[in-house]
Amino acid sequence: MNETHSTASAAPRYRPLHFGVTRVNLQAGADGVRYLRADLPLGAYARRVTDYLLHWAEAAPERSFMARRMPLAGGGTGDWQHVRYGEALAAARSIGQALLGRGLSAERPVLIVSDNSLEHALLALGCIYAGVPYCPVTPAYATASQDYDKLRHVVGTLTPGLVYASDAQRFGPALQATLDANVEVVLGQGRIEGRATTAFADLRATLATDGVDAAMQATGPDTIVKFLFTSGSTKLPKPVINTQRMWCANLQQITLSLPVLAEAPPVLIDWLPWNHTFGSNHNVGITLQHGGTLFIDDGKPTAALMGETLRNLREIAPTVYFNVPTGFEMLAEAMKTDAALRQNLLSRVRMFFYSGAGLSQPVWDSLHATQEAELGERIVMGTGLGMTESAPSAMFVNSTEVRAGDIGAPVPGMTLKLVEVDGKTEVRYRGPNVTPGYWRSEAATREAFDEEGYLRTGDAVQWIDPDNIHRGLKFDGRIAEDFKLSTGTFVSVGPMRVKIVVAGAPYIQDAVLTGLNRKEVGALIFPAPACREISGLGPDASMADVLASAAVRQRMQAILDQLAREATGSASRVALALLMAEPPSAQKGEITDKGSINQRAVLQHRAALVDALHDGSAPHILQPQA
């Protein structure tokens, strides 16, 4: 199937891409509830993720499984270092043997405090092989605070028997502050003063025996593979149980929905962190399943690190490219002037794919314009919806006719329950890829599931086309983020935020809406780098001066006026706005590892500013003149 997007002019041509789920079944239930399923069976899937490793280690032992540029002593990165499939299996057996010898288990799992790296990957494989659960935790918990409250919570919840840290200098203080003396610490490099530690090389040098192979064979669908913590935006993060069944079922669901992944061993160049389900379960998983190669990107969509990502993309040509909206925004801008980047990145990529937040339509359009100029055709921009609790994928778009906000049809084997909640339609999940619950958190588990055993997501959806349900669904915001004005009028945060970002492109990076129990809707607007360009000020000017410049304020005023003209009432009209000179803080949880804004955390940490906006005491408030 290769659908095209109909326009008033000639329909655009896309690089061929087929979709697996092209039809859905809708069934009515009691009290207006509806159930949506893919009209495609899930079929059989692997019992354990290690089945894929064993297969490719035998079928293609010399093929590169993963690669990373060697870090240089003086900073930066050098040549690529590869781990082949045969080598990966040998390392997994040795490391798994070392873990078994320590009596580790779900009650005493392995905690990994590290960025993405080859050592991180091999330790994870060793855990999976031996049937020892592990938990990759965001490095920010060990570096972005001095009280280490979230890391302390993770340690207290999991009670790890072994903790791996890639760098003693970077993570040592956090480990000393949060770990009991009897917890073994394994280090990738360095030493911690006053504490006995084990070198990672010692785990890898362990002689494997038949015992570790027997342990692997004893694992099965119900075996816990890992714990992945939720983001913990306003509460402490929750440990999501990830079983072999969840992960293997979801990999099969992903492949059936996106058959391109199975057409040839995928080549990925990827920075997405492995403490998140997108980077680990999804991207590492599809690499393992299909015998692909994952090049670890030490870049990131930030001003300081995007250069490394662009360097890698000029050299490594992916077959599928995954990123978050901020990354695609920066990539779209770079591709306009970087011929080498365009030529290599677009040479064999079959699909771009984003997740984690909404991608504004102007960025989407810019990418397509560059692709058409370079190739004479477009690359399909894929997306979907999922969460840590669904391993992660629950829905994928199933047509080239995709617009910002579309999330598509359910994956095979999963049932979506559509329930009316507070004037919106919440989507709930049930299927083999859904978690059995939260580790050592019975109350949170009970709260997460409804009376029929469906996972409550808190995500709201609408039909893409009510006259054609086979197109699937589009995102309609987070129900928990929506709020009422003092008039009793509901404000739908997700769609309204998207309108602000789209209307403000390329000058608005993101926005957080305010107005709970107040008369009007307000907005905290986070500017994009393009504001600096139009300010007329140099690169050394402060962001406060940039935002105070006449050119920037005039542009923002025009955007606010446009939004006001298009508003249909008080709930869709931004009546007050402030331009944020201070960017969202990762340390405070205002922005995630994946670069998406956390509305609730921003509101929590900037409560005084929100009050000042609505009582009129804040300086430089913008108001629509339309």
C-alpha positions in Angstrom: 0.0 0.0 0.0 1.4 3.4 -0.9 -1.2 6.1 -0.3 -0.6 9.7 -1.3 -1.7 13.0 0.1 -4.3 14.7 -2.0 -3.9 18.4 -2.5 -5.4 21.0 -4.9 -2.2 20.7 -7.0 -0.4 17.5 -8.0 -0.3 14.9 -5.2 3.2 14.7 -3.6 5.2 11.6 -4.3 6.6 9.6 -1.3 9.4 7.1 -1.1 7.5 3.8 -1.1 6.5 2.6 2.3 3.9 0.0 3.3 1.7 0.0 6.4 0.5 -3.2 8.1 -2.7 -2.1 9.8 -4.9 -0.6 7.2 -8.3 -1.5 8.6 -9.8 -1.5 12.2 -12.8 -3.0 13.9 -15.0 -0.9 16.2 -17.3 -2.5 18.7 -19.9 -0.7 20.9 -20.0 -1.5 24.6 -22.2 -0.4 27.5 -22.6 3.3 28.6 -21.2 4.6 25.3 -17.8 2.8 25.6 -16.3 1.7 22.3 -13.5 -0.9 21.7 -11.1 -0.5 18.8 -8.9 -3.2 17.4 -6.6 -3.7 14.4 -8.0 -6.0 11.7 -4.7 -7.9 11.7 -3.8 -10.8 14.0 -0.8 -10.6 16.2 0.3 -14.2 15.6 3.2 -15.9 17.3 6.1 -13.9 18.8 9.4 -14.8 20.6 9.4 -16.1 24.2 12.4 -14.0 25.2 14.5 -11.2 23.8 17.6 -13.4 24.0 16.1 -15.5 21.2 17.0 -12.7 18.8 20.5 -12.4 20.2 21.1 -16.2 19.8 19.8 -16.1 16.3 21.9 -13.3 15.0 25.0 -14.4 16.8 24.8 -17.6 14.8 23.5 -16.2 11.5 25.7 -13.1 11.3 28.3 -13.2 14.1 30.6 -10.6 12.4 27.8 -8.1 11.8 28.0 -5.0 13.9 25.3 -5.0 16.6 26.2 -1.6 18.1 28.9 1.1 17.7 30.0 4.2 19.4 32.7 6.8 18.8 35.6 6.4 21.2 35.6 9.2 23.7 38.9 11.2 23.5 40.9 12.0 26.6 40.8 15.8 25.9 37.1 15.8 25.1 35.1 15.0 22.0 34.9 11.7 20.2 37.1 9.8 17.7 36.6 6.7 15.5 33.8 4.2 15.8 34.3 1.2 18.1 32.0 -1.8 17.2 30.6 -4.7 19.0 29.7 -7.6 16.7 26.8 -10.0 17.3 29.0 -12.9 18.2 31.0 -10.8 20.6 27.8 -9.4 22.1 26.6 -13.0 22.9 29.9 -14.0 24.4 29.9 -10.8 26.6 26.3 -11.5 27.7 27.2 -15.0 28.8 30.3 -13.9 30.7 28.5 -10.9 32.4 25.4 -13.0 33.1 27.6 -15.6 34.8 29.2 -13.0 37.0 25.7 -11.7 38.0 24.5 -15.2 38.8 27.4 -15.7 41.0 26.3 -12.7 43.1 22.8 -14.1 43.7 21.1 -11.1 42.1 17.4 -11.2 41.5 14.2 -9.1 41.2 14.6 -8.5 44.9 18.2 -7.4 44.4 18.4 -6.2 40.7 21.1 -4.3 38.8 20.9 -0.5 38.7 22.6 1.2 35.8 23.7 4.8 36.1 25.1 5.7 32.7 24.5 7.4 29.4 24.1 5.1 26.4 27.4 3.2 25.8 28.7 -0.1 24.6 29.3 -1.2 28.2 25.8 -0.2 29.2 24.4 -2.3 26.3 26.5 -5.4 27.2 25.7 -5.2 30.9 22.0 -5.0 30.0 22.4 -8.1 27.7 24.1 -9.9 30.5 21.2 -9.2 32.8 18.7 -10.3 30.3 20.6 -13.5 29.5 20.9 -14.5 33.2 17.3 -13.5 34.0 18.4 -10.8 36.4 16.2 -7.7 36.2 17.9 -4.4 35.7 17.0 -0.7 35.8 18.6 2.0 33.7 18.1 5.3 35.5 18.5 8.8 34.1 21.9 10.2 34.8 20.3 13.4 35.8 19.1 11.8 39.0 22.8 11.6 39.9 24.1 14.9 38.6 21.3 17.5 38.4 20.6 17.8 42.2 22.6 17.9 45.4 20.0 16.1 47.6 19.6 13.2 45.1 16.0 12.7 46.2 14.8 10.9 43.1 17.9 8.6 43.0 17.4 7.9 46.7 13.8 7.0 45.9 14.9 4.6 43.1 17.4 2.9 45.3 15.0 2.6 48.2 12.3 1.2 45.9 14.4 -1.4 44.1 17.0 -2.3 46.8 19.7 -3.1 44.1 22.3 -5.7 44.8 24.7 -4.2 42.3 25.0 -0.7 40.8 27.0 0.1 37.6 28.2 3.6 37.0 30.1 4.5 33.9 32.2 7.2 35.4 33.4 7.5 39.1 34.2 11.2 38.9 30.8 12.0 37.5 28.6 9.7 39.5 30.6 8.8 42.6 29.3 11.5 44.9 25.7 10.5 44.2 26.4 6.8 44.8 28.2 7.6 48.1 25.3 9.6 49.2 22.6 7.0 48.4 24.0 3.5 48.6 24.6 1.4 51.7 28.2 0.1 52.1 27.1 -3.5 51.3 25.9 -2.6 47.8 28.5 -3.6 45.2 29.5 -0.8 42.8 30.9 -1.6 39.4 32.7 1.2 37.5 33.4 1.7 33.9 36.3 4.0 34.8 37.8 5.7 37.8 37.6 4.9 41.5 35.6 6.1 44.5 37.7 7.2 47.4 37.1 5.1 50.5 34.9 2.5 48.8 35.8 -0.9 47.3 34.6 -1.2 43.7 34.7 -3.7 40.9 35.9 -2.9 37.4 33.4 -3.6 34.6 36.2 -5.5 32.8 36.2 -8.0 35.6 32.5 -8.9 34.9 33.3 -9.3 31.2 36.3 -11.5 31.9 34.2 -14.0 33.9 34.3 -17.5 32.5 30.9 -18.6 31.4 29.5 -22.0 32.2 26.6 -24.1 31.3 24.8 -22.7 34.3 24.3 -19.3 32.7 22.8 -21.0 29.6 20.4 -23.0 31.8 19.4 -19.7 33.5 18.7 -18.2 30.1 16.6 -21.2 29.1 14.6 -20.9 32.4 13.5 -17.4 31.5 10.1 -17.0 29.7 7.2 -14.6 29.0 6.6 -13.8 32.7 10.2 -13.1 33.6 10.9 -9.5 34.6 13.5 -8.0 32.2 13.8 -4.5 33.6 12.2 -1.8 35.6 11.7 1.6 33.8 10.7 4.5 36.0 8.1 7.0 34.8 9.2 10.6 34.6 7.9 11.7 38.0 6.9 15.1 36.9 5.0 16.1 40.0 5.2 13.0 42.1 8.1 10.5 42.7 8.7 8.3 39.7 7.0 4.8 39.6 8.9 1.6 38.6 7.1 0.0 35.6 7.5 -3.7 35.4 8.7 -4.8 31.9 8.4 -8.5 31.2 9.7 -10.7 28.4 6.1 -11.0 27.1 5.6 -7.2 27.0 8.8 -6.5 25.1 8.6 -9.4 22.7 4.9 -8.9 21.9 5.4 -5.2 21.3 8.3 -5.8 19.0 6.1 -8.1 16.9 3.3 -5.5 17.0 5.7 -2.8 15.8 7.0 -4.9 13.0 3.5 -5.8 11.8 2.5 -2.2 11.9 5.7 -1.0 10.2 6.8 -3.8 7.9 9.7 -1.7 6.6 11.7 -2.6 9.7 11.8 -6.3 8.6 12.6 -5.7 4.9 16.4 -5.5 5.7 18.5 -5.2 8.8 17.9 -1.7 10.0 20.7 0.8 10.5 20.0 3.4 13.2 21.9 6.4 14.5 20.3 7.3 17.8 20.8 9.4 20.9 17.5 8.6 22.7 18.3 7.6 26.3 17.9 4.0 27.4 16.3 4.9 30.7 13.3 5.8 28.5 11.2 3.1 26.7 11.5 4.8 23.3 15.3 4.6 23.2 15.6 1.2 24.9 12.6 -1.1 24.3 11.7 0.4 20.9 15.0 1.3 19.2 17.4 -1.2 20.8 14.6 -3.8 20.6 14.0 -3.5 16.8 17.8 -3.6 16.3 18.1 -6.9 18.1 14.9 -8.3 16.5 16.0 -7.7 13.0 19.8 -8.1 13.2 20.4 -4.4 12.7 23.1 -2.0 13.7 22.6 0.8 16.2 25.2 3.6 16.1 25.1 5.4 19.5 24.9 9.2 18.9 26.6 11.2 21.7 24.9 14.3 20.3 21.6 15.6 21.5 19.1 18.3 20.3 20.7 21.1 22.3 22.8 24.0 21.1 25.9 22.4 22.6 25.5 18.9 21.3 23.6 19.1 18.0 26.8 19.5 16.2 27.8 16.0 17.1 24.5 14.6 15.8 25.0 16.4 12.5 28.5 15.1 12.2 27.3 11.6 12.7 24.4 12.0 10.2 26.9 13.2 7.6 28.7 9.9 8.0 26.1 7.2 8.9 23.1 6.8 6.6 20.2 5.4 8.6 17.5 3.3 7.1 15.0 4.7 9.6 15.6 7.8 11.7 14.0 8.4 15.1 14.1 11.6 17.0 12.0 13.9 19.2 10.3 17.1 17.8 13.0 19.4 19.0 15.6 17.3 17.2 13.7 17.4 14.0 13.3 21.1 14.3 17.0 21.6 14.5 17.6 19.1 11.8 15.2 20.8 9.4 17.0 24.1 9.9 20.5 22.5 9.4 19.4 20.7 6.2 18.5 23.9 4.5 22.2 24.9 4.1 24.2 21.6 4.7 24.4 19.7 1.4 26.5 16.9 2.8 24.0 16.3 5.6 21.1 16.2 3.1 22.8 13.9 0.7 23.9 11.3 3.3 20.8 11.4 5.6 18.4 11.1 2.7 20.3 8.6 0.7 18.5 5.5 2.0 16.2 6.5 4.8 12.8 4.9 4.4 11.0 6.7 7.2 11.4 9.5 9.7 9.7 8.9 13.0 9.1 11.2 16.0 7.6 10.7 19.4 7.7 12.2 22.9 5.7 15.4 22.0 3.9 17.1 19.2 5.8 18.1 16.0 4.6 21.4 14.6 3.3 21.4 11.1 5.8 24.1 9.9 8.7 21.9 10.8 7.1 18.9 9.1 6.5 21.1 6.0 10.1 22.3 6.0 11.5 18.7 6.1 9.2 17.8 3.2 10.3 20.8 1.2 14.0 19.9 1.6 13.3 16.3 0.7 11.4 17.2 -2.5 14.2 19.6 -3.5 16.9 17.0 -2.9 15.1 13.8 -4.0 12.0 14.7 -6.0 10.0 12.9 -3.3 9.1 13.0 0.3 10.1 10.7 3.2 7.1 9.6 5.2 7.0 11.1 8.7 5.7 8.4 11.0 4.5 8.8 14.6 2.2 7.1 17.0 1.3 6.9 20.7 2.4 4.8 23.6 3.9 5.0 27.0 6.3 3.2 29.3 3.5 1.0 30.6 2.8 -0.3 27.0 6.4 -1.3 26.2 5.9 1.4 24.5 3.9 1.2 21.2 0.1 1.3 21.2 -0.7 3.0 17.9 0.9 4.0 14.6 -0.1 6.2 11.7 -1.0 4.0 8.7 -1.0 6.4 5.8 1.2 9.0 4.1 -1.7 11.4 4.7 -0.4 12.4 8.1 -0.8 15.7 9.8 0.6 17.0 13.1 -1.3 15.4 15.9 -2.2 12.1 14.1 -1.4 8.9 16.0 -3.2 6.3 13.9 -4.5 2.8 14.4 -3.9 0.3 17.2 -1.1 -2.2 16.9 -2.2 -5.8 16.3 -3.2 -7.7 19.4 -4.1 -4.6 21.4 -7.6 -3.4 22.2 -8.2 0.3 22.7 -11.1 1.2 25.0 -12.6 4.7 24.2 -14.2 6.2 27.3 -15.9 9.6 27.7 -14.3 11.5 30.6 -15.0 15.2 31.3 -16.2 15.9 27.8 -13.2 14.2 26.2 -12.5 10.7 25.0 -9.8 8.9 27.0 -8.0 5.9 25.4 -7.2 2.9 27.5 -5.1 -0.1 26.7 -5.3 -3.9 27.1 -2.9 -6.4 25.4 0.1 -8.6 25.9 2.4 -5.5 25.7 0.8 -3.8 28.7 2.6 -4.0 32.1 1.3 -6.1 34.9 1.8 -3.1 37.2 4.3 -1.1 39.2 7.0 -2.9 41.3 6.3 -2.9 45.0 3.5 -0.4 44.4 0.2 -2.2 44.8 -1.9 0.9 45.4 -0.5 2.6 42.2 -1.2 -0.5 40.2 -4.8 -0.7 41.4 -5.3 2.9 40.5 -3.8 2.5 37.0 -6.3 -0.1 35.8 -10.1 0.2 35.4 -12.7 -2.4 36.3 -12.2 -4.3 33.0 -8.4 -4.5 33.4 -7.7 -1.7 30.9 -4.8 0.6 31.6 -5.9 4.2 32.2 -3.6 6.4 30.0 -5.0 9.9 30.7 -4.5 10.6 27.0 -7.5 12.0 25.0 -8.1 11.2 21.4 -10.4 12.1 18.5 -11.0 10.5 15.1 -8.7 11.7 12.3 -11.7 11.4 10.0 -15.0 10.5 11.6 -16.2 9.2 8.2 -13.3 6.9 7.9 -12.4 5.2 11.1 -9.7 3.1 9.4 -7.5 6.2 9.5 -7.4 5.9 13.2 -7.1 8.6 15.9 -5.4 11.9 16.6 -4.1 13.2 19.9 -6.4 15.5 21.9 -4.2 16.3 24.8 -3.7 15.0 28.3 -6.9 15.0 30.4 -5.0 15.7 33.6 -3.5 18.9 32.0 -6.9 20.3 31.1 -8.3 22.8 33.5 -11.4 25.0 34.1 -11.5 28.8 34.1 -13.4 30.5 36.9 -16.3 30.7 34.6 -16.5 26.9 34.5 -15.3 26.7 30.9 -12.8 23.8 30.2 -9.5 24.7 28.5 -8.2 21.9 26.3 -4.4 22.3 26.8 -2.9 19.9 24.3 -4.6 21.3 21.1 -4.3 24.9 22.2 -0.6 24.5 22.9 -0.1 23.0 19.4 -1.9 26.0 17.9 0.4 28.4 19.7 3.6 26.6 18.5 2.3 26.3 15.0 1.2 29.9 14.8 4.5 31.0 16.3 6.9 28.9 14.2 9.8 29.4 14.0 10.0 31.9 16.9 8.2 29.9 19.6 9.8 26.7 20.8 7.0 25.7 23.3 4.3 27.1 25.5 2.8 26.3 28.9 -0.8 27.4 29.5 -2.0 29.0 32.7 -5.4 30.0 34.0 -6.7 27.4 36.4 -9.6 28.9 38.3 -8.9 32.3 36.8 -10.9 34.4 34.3 -8.6 34.2 31.3 -6.1 31.9 29.7 -2.4 32.9 29.9 0.7 31.5 28.4 4.4 31.2 29.4 6.1 31.3 26.0 9.6 29.7 25.5 11.3 31.4 22.6 13.2 29.6 19.8 16.7 30.5 18.5 15.2 32.4 15.6 14.2 35.2 18.0 17.9 36.0 18.4 18.3 36.3 14.7 15.5 38.9 14.3 16.5 40.9 17.4 19.4 42.5 15.7 21.5 41.8 18.7 24.7 39.8 18.7 25.3 36.2 19.8 26.6 37.4 23.2 23.4 39.3 24.1 21.4 37.9 27.0 18.1 36.3 26.2 16.4 38.9 28.4 17.7 41.6 26.1 16.7 39.6 23.0 13.1 39.2 24.2 12.9 42.9 25.2 14.0 44.0 21.7 11.3 45.8 19.6 11.6 43.4 16.7 10.9 40.3 18.9 8.1 41.9 20.8 6.4 43.1 17.6 6.7 39.6 16.1 5.2 38.0 19.3 2.5 40.6 19.4 1.5 39.7 15.8 1.4 36.0 16.7 -0.8 36.7 19.7 -3.1 38.9 17.7 -3.4 36.1 15.0 -4.3 33.6 17.7 -6.9 35.9 19.2 -8.6 36.5 15.8 -8.8 32.7 15.3 -10.1 32.1 18.9 -13.8 31.0 19.2 -14.2 31.8 22.9 -12.5 32.5 26.2 -11.2 28.9 26.4 -9.3 29.2 23.1 -8.0 32.8 23.5 -4.6 33.6 25.0 -5.4 36.7 26.9 -2.0 37.2 28.6 1.5 36.0 27.8 5.0 36.3 29.1 8.2 35.6 27.2 10.5 33.3 29.2 14.1 34.3 29.2 14.9 31.4 31.5 14.7 28.1 29.5 12.9 25.1 31.0 15.1 23.4 33.6 16.0 19.7 33.4 17.2 19.8 37.0 13.7 20.9 38.1 12.0 18.4 35.8 10.6 21.1 33.5 12.0 19.4 30.5 12.5 15.6 30.0 15.6 13.7 28.8 13.8 13.6 25.4 13.5 17.4 25.2 9.7 17.6 25.7 8.2 20.3 28.0 6.6 19.2 31.3 3.6 21.5 31.7 2.8 20.6 35.3 6.4 20.9 36.5 6.8 24.4 34.9 3.6 25.5 36.5 4.7 24.2 39.9 8.2 25.8 39.8 7.0 29.1 38.3 3.9 29.5 40.4 4.8 33.0 41.5 5.3 34.1 38.0 1.9 32.7 37.0 0.4 34.6 39.8 2.1 37.8 38.7 0.9 37.2 35.1 -2.7 37.0 36.1 -2.7 39.8 38.7 -1.0 42.1 36.2 2.1 42.7 38.3 4.6 40.9 36.0 6.6 43.2 33.7 6.3 43.1 29.9 3.0 41.3 29.7 1.7 40.8 26.2 -2.0 41.1 25.4 -3.8 40.6 22.1 -4.9 43.8 20.4 -7.2 42.0 18.0 
